[in-house]
């Protein structure tokens, strides 16, 4: 009897915990509050920055800028190893 009582209490405790409770919806970021607007690459000159993790520039870790009319903005853009490309 004691085993079934402990088992019942354990089952009740697990059922009350559930999956962690309700999840709150995050608000979408306000893009108007950005410090610098994204460039219009349809009229901007080509200026692409490739960011590498090493001085030999073998591992590309991020890009930023306009290149051939497209905007590239991804990855890590804080490394010291940068390559600038000015023509399409």
Buried (B, 14 or more C-beta within 10 A) or exposed (E): EEEEEEEEEEEEEEEEEEEEEEEEEEEEEEEEEEEEEEBEBEEEEBBBBBBBBEEEEEEBBBBBBBBEEEBBEEBEBEEEBEEEEEEE
